Amino acid sequence: QDAIDRKEKRSESFKTAVHGLETEAPALKTEELGRRAPQWVRDNLVTMCMRCKEPFNAITRRRHHCRACGYVVCARCSDYKAELQYDGNRPNRVCQECFIFLTGHTVLEEREGKHKGILEKGAAEVSSRSLLCSSLQLLDKNGKGGTRGWFVIPQDDPLVLYIYAAPQDVRAHTSIPLLGYQVRDVPQGESRHLFQLAQSRQVFTFVADTEELKRRWMKAMARSAAGITHPEEEEEDA
C-alpha cells in the first residue's frame, strides 16, 4: 500500500495539458523539505541545471534529482548529502540550496543575493503568469531547419517574447522585443502552420502545431507589436 501511495503521488506530479503541453509540478513548501517526498521534475522538461543554469550533456554534465525538492540538477550542484525524514533519516543526494536549509551549514560556493538577469526568469514561473505560452518551432534563415522550444509572452513583460529550450528551464536562451514588428501570415495549407515577425530586414519564421495555435500567436504578437499591454486597451482602440 505504501508503494501504491508513493506511485500515485508521483503520477499526480505532472499534468499533461492540451496538445501535450506540460505544466509546472507543484513544489513543496519550504517547511516540508525533507519531511515529504518531492514530486520530481521530469528529465525531458529541462535542458539545463535548475540551480546553476549550465546546460546538460551526456558526458560531463549529467542529470540528477535532488531528493528534497525534486529539481533536476547537475552533479556539482547535487554533490551534498542530507538526512531526510521521509526516508527514515537516511542521507540522500540533495542540491546545495536544500543542503543549506536542512543542515544549517554554509558552503563556499553559496550565491545568495545574485541578481537575476532579464533572461534568468524560470519558464514554469513565467508561463504560469503569461499572456500566451506554448511550444513552437523557430526556423533558420533558409527556412529548412530550426529549433523547437518553449515560447512565452509574460504578463509582466508583455512586449517581449521569451524563448526557452524546454518548459521547465530556469533560464531563457534568448528574447525578442516585439514592439514595432509586423505579423505576417504564411499560407501553407494543412501541412505547416507558418507565420512571421518582420521588421526592416529582420524576419523570424515560426511553425505552430495547429492552425488555431498559429492564430492565437499571431493575435498575441500583433497586440504586443502595437504596444497594447492590456485587453481593455485593445477594445478601446477597436
N, C-alpha and C positions, 0 to 999 in steps of 0.2 A: 504494500500500500504506500509506503514511503517513496519507493521508486516511481510509482504511478503519479503521486503528488508532485514530485520533482519534474517529471516529464511534462505534466500539464502546465506547470508554472513556466517552463521554458517554451512550451508551444504558444503560450499567450504573450511571449515577449515581443513577437513581431506580427504585425497585421498587414496583409497584402491589400493595397488599395486598387482601384480600377486600373486596368491595363498593366498590372504587375508593379505599380509604383510602390516604393517602400516608405513606411512612416517610422518615426523615431520610437524606439522602445522606451517605456517609462523608466526613468532612472531611480535608484534607491535614494531615499533621503539620507542626509549625512549621518544622522544618528543610527541608521540601520546598517551602515557599513560594518561588515564582519559578523553581524547578527543574523542576517538573512542572505540566502544565496542570490547572487545578482542575476539579472537577465542579460545574457551575453549578446553583444552586438555581432552580427554575422560578419564573417571574414570578407564576403564579397561585397559588402556595403562600404568598405573603406579601401583607399589606396595608399594611405599614409598613417603613420603612428598618431593616435588620437591625443598624445601628450606632447611629443617633441616636433610633430608635423613633418618628419622626414619620410620620404616615400619608401614603401616596402619593395623588396626584391627577393628573388628565390634563394640567394646565396648569402649575402652579407647582412641583410636586414629582414628577418622573418617575422611572421605574425605570432603574437602570444596574447592570451587573455588574462587580464587582472582578475583574480578570484574574489576580489572585494567589490569592485564597481562594475565589472563586466566589459570594460573598454578593450578595444583591440590595440595593443601596444607593441613596440619593438623590444628586443632582448635587453638593450641598455636601459630602457625606461621601466622594465619589469624585473630588474635584477635585485629584487628585495624579497624578504620573507617576513610574514607577519602571522600571528596566531589568529585564526578565525573561529568565532564562537559557534557558527552554524556547522562547522566541520570538526567539532569536538576539540577546539582549541589547538588543532594541529597547524604547524607552519605551512603556509601556502604562498605561491608566487603572487606578488601584488605590484602595482605601479608605485612610482615614487610618491605621488600625492597621497595615496591611501596608506602607504607605509608611514609617512609623517603623521597623518591623522590617527592611525591605530596605535602607534608606538610612542608618539610624542618626541621621537628623535628627529634631528635635523641632518641634512646631507649637504655636501659641498656644492652640488650642482643645483641646489634649490633656486628657482627662478621666480620668486614672489615679486609682484609688482611690475612684471614685464608688461609693457604697453602693447595692446593688440593693434596691429596694423589694419588697414582698410580691408585687406583680403583675409584676415585671420578671424573671420566670423564662421562658426560651425554651420555646416549645411543643414543639419537637422534643426538647429535653433532658428536659423533664418527662414527655413521652409515652413515652420510652424506659424510664422507671422509674415506671410508673403501675399502679394497680390496674385502671383501665379508661379507655380514651380512644377517641373516635370523633366523627364528625360528627353533630350533632343540630340541630333547629330549636327555638328558644325563641319561643313565641307571645306576642303582646302581650296586654294585659288584656282586649281584646274577643274574642280568640281567632280573629280573621280574618286577621291577618298576623303576621309575626315575622321574626326574624333567624336565619339559618343560620350556624353557627360550629363551632369545634373545641372539644370539651368533655373535660376531663381531671380525674381524681381521682389525685393523685400518691401514691406510696408513702410519701414522707417527710412528707406533709401530708394524711393520709387522711380528715380530717374536713372538707375544703374542696373545692368544685367550682370549677375554674378555667375561664374561658370566653375563648377566643381567636377572632379573626375568621378565621384561617387556620392550617393545621397547621405552618407554618414561622415564624410570627410570633415576635418576640423579646420580646413583652410581652403579657400578658393584659389585656383591656379591663375585666374585672370578675371578681368571685369571689363565691361563695355559701357561707357556713358551713352545713354540713349537719346539725350536731348539733341534735337536738330536732325536726326536721321529720318529718312523716308522708308516706309514699309511697303515692299512690293510683293505682289502675288506672282508665283511662277507656276502656271498650269502644267501639270504632268500626268493628268488622268488619274487612274486609281493606283498606279504603281508606286509613285513617290509623291509625298506631300511637301513641296518646296515653297519657301518664302525667303525674302531677302531684307536686310537692312543696308541702306545705301546713303552715303554722304560724300560728295565730291568723287574722288577716285577710290574711296574705301567701300568695299562691298563684302558683307557677310552673308553666306547662304546656309540656311538651316533646313533640316529634314525632320518633320514630325511623324509620329507613328500613325496618326489618323487625320482625316480632313477636319474633323471637329476640333482636335487639339491644335491644328495649324491655325484655324480661325481664331481660337481663343488667344493664341500667342500674338497673332497679327494685331488684334484689337488692343491687347495689353501693351505691346510695344509702341503702337501708334499713339496711345494715350500718354505714355511716358515721353515719347519723342516730342509731343506737343507741349510738354511741361505740365500736364494735368496730373495732380497727385492725389485727388480725391474724386470718387464717383459723382459727388454733387456738383463739382466744377464742370464735369462733362455734360451734365444735364443743363446747366446754365448756358454753356456755350452752344448747345444744340438749340 
